[in-house]
Amino acid sequence: MRTEAESGKVRIDKERFFNLPVVILIASSFMLGMSEFIVVGILPDIAVGLKVSEVTVGNLVSLFAFVYAPVTPLGSALSARFPRFATHMTLIGVFLAGNLLCAFAPNYAVLMAGRILIALVSGTLVAIAMTYAPDVTTDTFRTKFIAWVFSGFSIASVVGVPVGTWVANAFGWRWAFHLVNALTVVLIIGMVAVLPRNSHAAKIGFLSQFRLFFDRRIQLGVLDVVCGAAASYVFYTYLTPIMRDEVHVPEQYLSVGLVIFGAACLWSNLYGGKLADRGRGVEPLTHIRPIYCAHAVLMASLIVAHWVAVLAAAVRTPLAVFAGVMVASLLVGLLIRESQLFRFFKKR
């Protein structure tokens, strides 16, 4: 089945999952993930370049999260009140400006300002990408679409972060951000060429959207994601120094370690999408208790990484797998539940 957007006459083959709009939307999450996680791979280089400690540079990740978390639901709710394509392009422009600021930052304060600017729009960009689902694919592929858009972040871990790390080692850390900027320009050109221009007007008030959070199931789902992501990303933020100083991975193989970790995350995200299809509503979330237990054991075992380097290397990949399945299945299940609750509130 082929459809055309209301403006621009963009033809979309919705029966084929990997059509151009879907690929562009996955690529957009890839760029968001690469920009967000690039600090992980080049953390030591930034610290040396700006003459600050690695812990100080690591704080950029915490700051990013502190901005990202509260702004995302607000930005997502507000963006629904404006034309989708214009809003999408405006925010991706802000994203590019933030990365340009990082690339040319003369000091830590400017770099921090650039990261804040990126965090302000990243979550909303992901939310907007999700709204294209009914326009670029069929109902059959809806869950698969959500899983693949989220997997763009894992693809960034597999390809983007290691490549950025290699670029930083070869040419300097600023060139890693230049690479992000160049790819973002290519992405913008693709978005203009293939994304539909039609919009879906918001049919529910701004404040009414937050009634979702009064539902205990949503509260528990969000809490699960917060705890799981916190446990994973505290470790991931300092993955490069951990591999270098604790596991004693040679400098030239750090990118390989990042690729292995990212590949495990990618596989688990895609498996999370399949897991979300096994049941209705929040039922898929009931199957993750063993994953939580395994995740806790693997995290705890990292305490002995300094003494048993082989154990640390063995733990790193399954840790990524379990963390990815947990977070991806929760996110997909949560999105499905939110859509059902929206329909419930509209009927009331």
N, C-alpha and C positions, 0 to 999 in steps of 0.2 A: 504494500500500500504506500503510495507516494502522496505527500502533502506539500503545500506551498505556504510559506509565511505570508501574513497579510501585507507586509512591506518587504520589498527587495526580491520577491519571487524566488526565495531560496527553496529549492526542491530537496525533500528529505525522504529517503527510503527507510521508513520506520520498521519494515519487516526484517531489515538487515541490522543487527545490533551495532556492529562497529562501523556505522556510517560516519561521515565527516563531522557533523555536529557533536556526536558522542565522543569521537577521538579528540576534538578540540576541548571539550569540557574535562575529559580525563587529563589532557595536557595542562589545562589551567590548574587543576589540583596538584599536578606534578610540579609546576612552577611555584605554587604556594608552599609545597612541602620542601622543595629545594631551598627556597629562600629562608624558610623557618629553621631547617635543620643544618644549613650550611655552616653555621657557627660551630656545630659539634666537630666537624672535620678539620676546621682551621683555627680552632680555639687557641692552641699554642702559638700559631703564627701571628694572630691578632694581638695576643698578650705581648709578644716581643716587639711587634711593630709599633704599638701604642705605649709601650713601656709601662704596662700594668700587669697585675698578677693574673694567673689563669682563673682563679676563683672569681675575680672581678669580671672577667669576660664571661664566665659561666653565669653570672648574675643577669646577663642580657636575656638568657632563656627564661629565667624566673620573671623578669620584668615583662617580657613578651606575653607570658601566660597570664600575669596579673591584669594586663590590658585586654588581652584577647577574650578572656572568660566573661567579664561583665558586658563588654561592648557587643559581642556577637548576638545575643538574643535581642538586644535593643536595636542594633543595626538591621537585623533580619526583619524585625517587625516594622521598622520605619521604611525599609526599602520596598516593601509590598505596596506602599502608597504612591510610588512613582513609576514611570515607564521603565520596564525591566531592562531593555537593551541599553538605554541611555545611562541608567544607574550602573549597570554592569561595566560599561566602558569607562565611566567616570571613576569608579573604584579601582579598576585595573590600572588606570592612569596614576592614581594616588599610590598604588602599590609600586609602580615603576619609579615614581619620584622618591619613595622611601629607600629603594635599593640604590638609586643614584646617590642619595645622600650617604648611604653606607660606603659606597665605593670610593667616594672622594672625602670621607670624614678625616679632618686633620687631627682630631683628638677623640677621646672616649665619649665625651659629652655629645658630640655631633653624631657619633655612631649610635649612641643610645637613642637620640631623637629620631634617627632613621628607623631603628627597630620598632619604636613606639608607633610611628606612622604606618609601618607595615602591619603591625598587630591590630591597629584600629580597623583595617578593612579586610583582613584575611578571612576571618570567620564569616563575615557577611558575603564575601565572594563565594565561599563554599555553599552557603545557604541559597544564594541566587542560582548557582549552577544546578542545584537539586530541583528548582522550579521548572527547569526545561524538560524534565522527565516526560510529561505527557505530550510534549511537542516533538521530541526527537526519537521516541521509542514507544513500543506497545506496552499494554498492561502486563503481558507475559514477561517482559524483560525489566519490569520496574525495579525489583529487588536487585537484580544483577547490575542494573545501571548504578544504583546507590553504592553497591559494593565496589564497583570499578572506579567510581569517582573518588571514594575514600582510598582506594588502592593507589591512586596517583601519588599519595604521600609516601607509600611504601616503595613505589617505583623510584621516587626521588631518593630514598635511602639506598636502593640497589645501584642506581646509575648516577643520579645527580650529585649526591654528597661525595662519593668516592672520586668522581671526575673533578668536582670542585676542589677536593683535597689535593688531587694530583696537580691541578692548575696552580693552586696556591704554593705548593712545594716547588714547582718549576718556575713560576713567574712572579710570585708574591700574592699575599692574601687578597689584595684589592682586585686582582684579576678574576678571582672567583665570583665577586659581585658583578664585575663587568660581564662575565659569562651569563649570569642570571639576567642582567639587563638586556643583553643581545637576544637571548631566547624569549624574553618577555615581549620585545618588539615584534618578533616573528609571530608569537602567539596572538598579539593584538590584531595583526594583519589577518590571521586565520579567523579570528572571532568576527571581524567585520565582514569577511567573505561568506561565512557559512551559517552563523547563528541566526535563528528566526527573530524577527523584530516585534512580533506580537506580544502583548502583555495580558496578564490575568489580574484584573482588579481585585483588590482585597475585599472580601465579603464579611470580614469580621473586624471589629474595632481594635485599636492599638492595645489598650489595656486588657481587652477581653482575651487576647492571645495568651496572656500570662496566667489565665485561670488554669491552664494545664498544670502549673506547678502546685496547685492545691490537691492534685490527685496523688495519693500515697504511692501508687505504682510508679508514677513519673519521678517522684522524689527519690525512691529507692534506686530506680534505674540510673538517674543522674549521679547519685552517690556512688554507685558501683563503678561508673565510668571515671569519676574523679579519683577514687582510691586506686583503681587499676592503672590509670594513666600516670598518676603521681608516682607509683612504685616503679613503673617502667621508664619514664622519662627522666627521673632523677639519675638513674643509672645511665641512660642513653646520652644525657648531656655531657657527661665526663667519660664517654666510651673511649675516645682517643687517648687521653692520659692514662686511663685504667689499663688499656692494652699495652701501652708503652712502658709504664712504670711498674705495674703490678703483674701483668701476664708476661712482660718482657718480649713483646712482639717487636721484631726489628722495624725500624722506621720505614723501610721500603715496602713492608707488607701491611701497613696500617690500612691502606685503601682496600686491600683484600679482606681484612677483618670487617670493615664497614659494609662491603658487598655481601659477605656471608650473613651478617646480621640483617641487612635490608632484604635479602632474598627470603629469609625465613619470615620476616614481617609481611612481605608481599603474598607469599603462599597462604599465610594464616588469614590475611584480610579476605582473600578470595574464598577461602574455606568458610570464613564467617558469613559471607553472603549465602552460601549453600545452607549453612546451619540455620539462618534466619528463615529459609523456605520450609523448614521441617516443623510445621505447626502454624497456628494462627495466633495473632496478637502477641502477647508476652510469653507464650509457651516456649519458644526457643531459649529464652533466658533461664529456664529451669534446668537446662542441660549443662550449665557451665560450672556447677559446684566442683566437680573434679578438676577443672581447669584452674580454678582459684587455688585449690590445695596444692597442685603441682607448681603453680606460679609462686606461691609462698615458700615452698621448699627450695626451689631454684634460687630465689632471691636470697634466702638465708644462707645457702651454700656458698655464695660469693664472698662471705666473710673469710673463708680459708683460701681465697684466690692467691693471696700473697705468698702462701707457703706451698700451694699445690697448683702450679701454673697449668698443668695438663687438665685438671678438673675445671679450672676457669674457662679454658678454651672449649671444653666439652659442654659446659653449662650455657655458654653464651648463645648458641644457636637455638636449643630447645626453649630457652627463656624467651627469645624473640617470638618463636612460634606460639607458645601459650599466651603470651601477652597480646599478640595480634589477634588471635581467635577471640579472646575475651573481649577486647575493646571493640573489634569490628562487629561481632555478633550483638553486643549491647547497643552499639550505635544504630545498626540496621533495625534491630528489634524496637528500639526507642522511636525511630522515625515512623515505623509502621503503626505503633501505638499512638503516636501523636496525630497521625492522619485520621485514625479512627475516632479519637477524642474530639478533633475538630468537627467531624460530622455530628458527633453527639451534641456538642454545644450549639451547633447551628439549628438543631431540631428543637432545642429548648426555648 
